[in-house]
Amino acid sequence: MKNFWLVDPIDGTYDYINNLEEFTINAGLIINNKPAAGLIYAPAKKRMFYSYGEGNAFELSNGNTIKLNEKANDSKTN
C-alpha cells in the first residue's frame, strides 16, 4: 500500500472520556510511502494545525491562519 490516510480519531482517549481538553484528532496523507500532508485538530481548544509540502505549516485559531516557522529563531551568537 503506497497511498493512504493514517487517522487517529481520538488521541488522548482518557481526557476525551473525562471531558478534559487535552485530546486531538490526527490525520496524515501518505503518498508513495511518504508523508504529504498532516492535520491535528484540538476541538476543545478550537485549534487546528496542518502542514503540506516542505516548509508549509500553519495554525488555524479563532478564524486566523498563522504560518508557523520551520525552525525556531536562535538568538545566541557563537
C-alpha positions in Angstrom: 0.0 0.0 0.0 1.7 3.2 -1.2 -1.1 5.8 -0.8 -3.4 6.1 2.2 -4.8 8.2 5.1 -3.4 7.4 8.5 -6.0 8.5 11.1 -6.1 8.6 14.9 -9.7 9.6 15.6 -9.1 10.3 19.3 -5.5 10.8 20.6 -5.9 11.3 24.4 -8.8 9.0 25.0 -8.7 9.4 28.8 -9.1 13.2 28.5 -11.9 12.8 25.9 -13.8 10.4 28.1 -13.4 12.6 31.2 -14.4 15.8 29.3 -11.0 17.4 29.6 -9.4 19.5 26.9 -6.2 17.6 26.0 -7.3 15.4 23.2 -6.8 15.7 19.4 -7.9 14.2 16.1 -5.0 13.4 13.9 -4.8 12.6 10.2 -1.9 12.2 7.7 -1.9 11.7 4.0 0.8 9.3 2.8 1.7 9.2 -0.9 4.2 6.8 -2.2 5.0 5.8 1.4 6.0 9.4 2.3 4.0 11.9 4.3 2.4 14.5 2.1 0.0 16.4 4.4 -0.9 16.3 8.1 -3.7 17.6 10.3 -4.0 17.9 14.1 -7.3 19.3 15.5 -7.9 20.0 19.2 -11.7 20.5 19.2 -12.0 21.5 22.9 -9.5 24.3 22.3 -10.8 25.2 18.8 -7.3 25.0 17.3 -6.1 23.2 14.2 -2.6 22.7 12.9 -1.9 21.5 9.4 1.1 21.0 7.1 1.7 20.1 3.5 4.8 20.1 1.4 8.2 21.4 2.6 8.0 24.4 4.9 4.2 24.8 4.8 2.9 24.6 8.4 0.0 26.6 9.8 -2.2 27.1 12.8 -5.9 28.0 12.4 -7.2 29.5 15.6 -10.1 31.9 16.2 -10.6 32.3 12.5 -7.0 33.4 11.9 -4.4 31.4 9.9 -0.9 31.7 11.2 2.1 30.4 9.2 4.5 28.6 11.6 8.2 28.9 11.4 10.1 25.9 10.1 12.8 26.4 12.7 12.8 28.5 15.9 15.0 31.6 15.8 18.2 31.2 17.7 19.3 34.5 19.2 22.6 33.1 20.5 25.8 34.0 18.7 28.9 32.0 18.7 
